[in-house]
Structures are given as structure tokens and as C-alpha cells.
Amino acid sequence: MTAGIPNSRIDTSRPHPARVYDWLLGGKDNYPVDQEVAEKLPAEARANAARNRAFMHRASAWLAGQGVDQFLDIGTGIPTAPNLHQVVQAVTPQARVVYADNDPIVLRHAEALLVSSPEGATDYIHADVLQPEMILERAAEMLDFGRPVALSLIALMHFLPDEKDPYGVTRRLVGALPSGSYLVLSHGTADQHPELRQETESAYRKGAISLRMRTREEVEPFFEGLELVEPGLVTAPEWYREEPAPVYERSGFYVGVARIP
């Protein structure tokens, strides 16, 4: 089952965050305009993207191991194996995963996102996070909102400036989920490398992409009213559950997993 916009066209004249991120991860589904932005970013950006992706894998696998079998991933990005459904269905084969993204190139790759395990199911919604009610309505066609759902907002909310009310958007999404659900969030920051902030923001600004990196204190409100699981709100390389983080690494992302009481 695929929900989407069949005639959605890919605009190759403007960069898109999903395609810039694809380039940073070593993907091929990007265009010169995306590469131009990515190549202006600090050299550390590629390592930061990889660390962020690794956090997503660890957090998703942990949640599946806790018995969570429903996932809503908004800001999915271009499929880069293993995708979220592959991670969670390896642990819980019957898991159901709904992806949502606003880049038409992700829609074009929806078939890759929809290759589920035989026991589970996946779906794709072509939508923007600024349409939370529409996303929730469409997601409810596959997910049972009477049972826990893991909401994944990975490397997404820093592309929403303050005037777009990222905290309010997150609260509307979280508010639709039942007790026992989880929020998985990662957010860009310059706290650990302030000397790279100007270079990073300038690269995105030249590509007409809004970027609002936030401090730890500014990321904390995304989890307001929720129960952060250990190790709490930390940088991406520090988020480990069963074992301590292997080595210290600087990071451009704060991450956290929180339970909805």
C-alpha cells in the first residue's frame, strides 16, 4: 500500500536536505545543487551524519527489543540500507512501519521502503512534517493508535526555524500517541564545535535551506513532559543502552529517546 502524490516532480534546481544528507552518507541520489551545498559543509559533516544514522539504528533496534512493533518515521530521507524497517523487523518481524517525507525523490524510491518482511508491513506517505494532522490521519490507516507507537524525528527539526514552531509541531504529533509510546529525536547542534557553526549555516543558507542548530537547552523542550530513557539527552555517539559508548567523539547532534507516560 503506497500513499503518495504520483505526479510530484523532482526540482533539480533547488537543493533539498534529504539529498544533501544522502550525499553525506555516500549515496548517489542527489544532484549538483545538493552536492554544492554538501561540499561547502565542514569536513566533519560526513562523520556526523554517519554517527547520527548509527544512533537511529541502535535506538530503533532497542525499541523493537522492548516490544514496540509500530513505527512512524517522519523525515525519512532517501533509502540507505539498512532502513528503519529492516532494523526493527530483524528484531520483530511483525513490525509495521510508516514512512513520511516531502522530497519527491523519496517518493520515487518508495518501493525500496515498502519491501517488508512477510509478517510485517510498511507504507509511505508523501507529506511535510508541517502537516502533522494529515500525516497522523494517513498513518492511522496502517498503525493502531490504541497501542504504543515509536515516533522517529531524525535530523529533521533543525530545518524548522523558530517561526515554524518546531516544538508545537512535535507536541501535536506526540499528543496523538498513546501512553507507552516513544519519541526518538536527533537534532543538529554546534555546541561541541562552535568554530564550525558559521561555515555550516552559511553552506545551507547559500542553498536557500533554513537551518536552525540549537543548544542542549533548546533541544530539551522537545522532550517536555516525557520520560527520557537512559542515558538521557546526549550526543549521538554517547547513546548506548546495553554497553557504554566505545570512545569519545565530538558530535553535531543531540539525541534522545523518551517514553510517553
N, C-alpha and C positions, 0 to 999 in steps of 0.2 A: 504494500500500500504506500503510495507516494503522494504527499500533498505538496503542491508547488505551483509555480507560475510558468507554464510551458513556453511562453513567448518572451520570457525575461532575457534581455540581451546583455552580453558582457561588454562593458565600456572599457576598451583598452587605452583610452586617452587619459584616464584618471587612475592613480594608484588606489589600492584597497588594502586595509590592514591584514585581511586574511591571506592575500597573495604576498605581501611583504613578509609575513610570518612564515609562509611556505618557503620563500627563498632562504630565510634564516635557518630553516630546518633542512636545507639541502634539497628542497623539492623542485619540480620542473614546471609546475602550473602557475607561472607568473609571467609578467610581460615587462618590456623595457622600462615602463613607467614605475613599476613596482621595484625592479632591480635598482633603479636610480635612487629611490628612497633608501632601500636597504643598504646600498653601498656607501651611503653618507653616514650611516649609523656607526657608533664606535665598534671597534673590532670585537669587543666583549659581548656584543648583542647576540651573536650566534650561540655562544656558550650559555648565555642567559635563557635563550629560547629553548635550548635542549634541556636545561635544568628544570624549567617550568613544565615542559612536556613530561619529564620523568616524574615530577610531583603528581601530575594528573594520573599517570599510570599507577603509582603507589596508592594514592587516595582512593581511586576507583576500585582497585583490587581489594583494598581493605574493607570498603563498604560492602562489596559483594560478599566478602567473607563474614560480615556481620549479619548477613541475611537480607540485605537490601537487594531487591530484584527489579526495581523500576528506576530509570534514569532519564532526566530531561537535561540535555546538553545544549545550551544556547551560546551562539558564537562559535559554532562547531569548527569552522575553518575547513581547509582542503584536506581530504583524507590522507593521512600519513600513518601507515601501519606501524604498530598496532593501533587501531582506533579504539575509542572507549568501549564500543560493544564487544570488540574482540577481547579486550581485557576482562570485562566483567563476565562475559559468557564462558570464558575459560574457567572461571570460578563457579559461576551459577548459570548453567546452560539455558535455563528458562527465563533469564533476564529479558526485560523489554526496555528498549532504548528509543527515545525520540530525540532527533537532532533538529536544530533550528539555526539558520544563518541567513544573512541578507545579501550575500555575494552570489550572483548568477553562476559563477564558475563552480561553486559548491553544489548548486542545483544540478549542474551538468555531470557532476561526479556522484550524484545521489545513489546510483546503482551500487557503487562500491560501499556506500554507507549502509545499504539495505541488505547486504549479504549476511543474514543472521544465522545463528545455529538453528538446527531443525526444531529444537524445543522452544527457542525464544522468538523474539520479533523485533524489528526495527522499523522506524518511519522517519521521514524527513519533511520539515516544514520550511518553506521559503518565507522568512519573516525577519523583521528587525526587532531587537530587544526593546525598542521604544513602543512596541505593540504587544505589551505583556498579556492583555486580556485575550487578544486573538491567538497568541501562542498557547495560552492555557486552554482555551476552548478547543483548539485543534489537537493538542496533546491528550486531552481527555478522551479522544476517540480511541486511543490505544492504552493509555495509562489509567489505572484505577486510583483516583484521588481520595479514595476512602482508606487507602493503605499507604505506608511510607514511600516517598519518592526522594531520590537524590537529585538536587538541582545543581548543575555544574555551570559556573560562570568563570571560565578560564581565560585569562589575558584579554578581558573584554571591557570591563567597566572603566579602565583608564582612557578609553576612547570616547567616553561621555564627559563633556565638560560640566562644570557645576550647574550651569543654567538648564541642562537636560535632566537634572535631578536624579543622578545615579542611585542615591540612597533610596529615594522614593520608588524608583523602578524595581530595585531589589526587594524592598518591603512588599510591594504588590505581588511579586512572584512568590516570595516566601510565605506571605499571608494566605495563599491559596493551598498550601501544603498541610497535610495533617500532622499531628503530633507523632514524633518518631522519625520524621523526615530529616534530611540533611542539606545544608548548603556547603558546596565546595567552591571556593573562590581563590583566584590569584589576581594580583594587581601590581602594575608596574610602579617602581619607586626609584628614586635616586639617593636614598638615604646612605647606602653603602659606597656609592661612587658619585658624590656631588660634582666632581670635576667633569663628569660626562653628561650632566643634565642638559646644558646648553646645546651641546652637539646633537644629542638625541632629539630634543624638542625642535631644533632648527631643521633637522632632516625631515621630520614629519610635517612641519609647518610648510616647508617648500613643496611638499607633495599635497598640500591642502587637506591633510589629515589632522583632525583635532586630537591632541594628546594631553592628558592631564595626569601626570605622575603625582602620586600622593605619598605623604609621610605615613609612618606607622599610625600616628594619632588620627590621621584622616582615613585610614583603611579600617580602623576599629569599628566605626559606626555601621559598616556593612553587616556586622555580626550582632548588632544591638538586640538584646532580648533572647539571644540564642546561647546554647551551651557549647562553647569551644571544647573540642576533644584534644587530648594531649597530642603533640607538645604545644598546642595553642596557636597563637598568631606568630608565625616565624617566617624566615626566608625560605625559599623553595628548597635549597639543599639541606635544610635542617629538619624538614618534615619527614620523620620516620616513626613508625609505630612499634614494630617488633624489635628494633635494634637502634642503637644510636647512629646519628649521621656519621658516615665514614671519615670525612675530613672537612675542615672548614673551607668554604668557598664564598667569595663575595657573590652577591646576587642582586639582580634588578627586579625581583618580585617578592612581595609578601604573600603568604598563602595561609589558608586555614580551612578546617573542616569543622562545622558546627551542627549540633543536633537541635531540632526544633522541639521545644518542650511541650 
